[in-house]
Amino acid sequence: MYDGKTEHQWFEPDSTSSSLFKEICTFNKGTGDRKDRCQFKSVVRLSKDIECDLKECNVDTVRVIKFKASPNDPNNNDYVFYEYERQPCVEF
């Protein structure tokens, strides 16, 4: 979502209810400073359609998606960004 302060636009799924967030974030259930942090892949391809959630349903086009690395830790403000790469048009 556009925050009105920067030139960047991104979409941030809700970490508690979004199916997209659950598909992208794999929680590290280990110990130490990585506990309860998402483990993110460098490339993600969704293998199925997923249901939209809340504000996701109002978005027409997504270019950048912002994920909080530690959604359960209000004091941690580390984020990971994914950019949607549209498939090239092959129609004649």
C-alpha positions in Angstrom: 0.0 0.0 0.0 1.2 3.5 -0.7 2.2 5.1 2.6 2.0 8.7 1.4 5.5 9.4 2.5 7.8 7.7 0.0 7.7 6.9 -3.7 7.5 3.2 -3.0 4.3 1.2 -3.2 4.0 -2.2 -1.6 1.4 -4.5 -0.2 1.7 -6.0 3.3 -0.4 -9.1 4.0 -1.8 -9.6 7.5 0.5 -12.0 9.3 -2.4 -13.5 11.4 -5.0 -14.2 8.8 -3.5 -14.1 5.3 -3.2 -17.3 3.3 -0.5 -15.6 1.2 1.6 -14.9 4.3 1.2 -18.5 5.4 2.4 -19.7 2.0 5.5 -17.5 2.0 6.5 -17.6 5.6 7.9 -20.8 7.1 8.4 -20.2 10.9 11.7 -21.2 12.4 10.7 -23.1 15.5 14.3 -23.4 16.8 15.9 -21.6 19.6 17.9 -18.4 20.0 17.6 -15.2 18.0 16.1 -16.9 14.9 13.2 -18.4 16.9 9.8 -17.4 15.6 11.3 -15.7 12.6 10.1 -16.4 9.1 12.5 -18.3 6.8 12.1 -16.9 3.3 13.0 -18.4 0.0 14.8 -16.3 -2.6 12.2 -17.3 -5.2 8.6 -18.3 -4.6 6.2 -19.8 -7.1 2.7 -20.5 -5.8 1.5 -23.9 -6.9 -2.2 -23.1 -6.3 -4.7 -20.3 -6.2 -5.2 -18.9 -2.6 -8.1 -17.0 -1.1 -7.6 -13.3 -0.6 -7.9 -11.9 2.9 -9.2 -8.5 4.0 -7.4 -5.7 2.2 -5.8 -8.2 -0.2 -9.2 -8.5 -1.9 -9.2 -4.8 -2.8 -5.9 -4.9 -4.7 -5.9 -5.0 -8.5 -2.2 -5.4 -9.2 0.6 -6.3 -6.9 4.2 -5.4 -7.7 6.0 -5.5 -4.3 5.0 -7.5 -1.2 6.3 -6.6 2.2 6.6 -9.3 4.9 7.6 -8.7 8.5 10.4 -11.2 9.4 9.3 -11.6 13.0 5.5 -11.0 12.9 5.1 -12.1 16.6 7.7 -9.6 17.9 6.5 -6.0 18.0 10.0 -4.8 18.8 11.5 -6.3 15.6 11.1 -4.2 12.5 13.0 -6.4 10.0 11.2 -6.7 6.7 11.6 -8.8 3.5 10.3 -7.6 0.2 9.3 -9.7 -2.8 8.7 -8.3 -6.3 6.2 -9.9 -8.6 7.6 -10.7 -11.9 4.9 -10.9 -14.5 5.2 -13.5 -17.2 6.1 -12.1 -20.6 3.2 -11.6 -23.0 3.2 -14.3 -25.7 -0.1 -13.5 -27.5 -0.2 -12.6 -31.2 
